[in-house]
């Protein structure tokens, strides 16, 4: 029981102790740090502005006005795809389709 009380009192003393200075340059910021922060803020501002311009150019809805055959994208090339008559899926010669 004594060790728990000793640990608690040591923790209180450690937390209540004033921090000791680390040297004459401790806590001083350099102009380079300010330049880095200003540059990051400027880049963030420009990125947000650019994204807003791109979002404004998006359509209200991505639904097709004239739905086509199925859910295929317009201009889909079907030249090299053979469909099986019984399943409606492209033939894959590398796979065995027997149940």
Secondary structure, 3 states (H helix, E strand, C coil): CHHHHHHHHHHHHHHHCCCCCCCCCCCCCCHHHHHHHHHHHHHHHHHHHHHHHHHHCCCCCCCCCCCCCCCCCCCCCCCCCCECCCCCCECCCCCCCCC
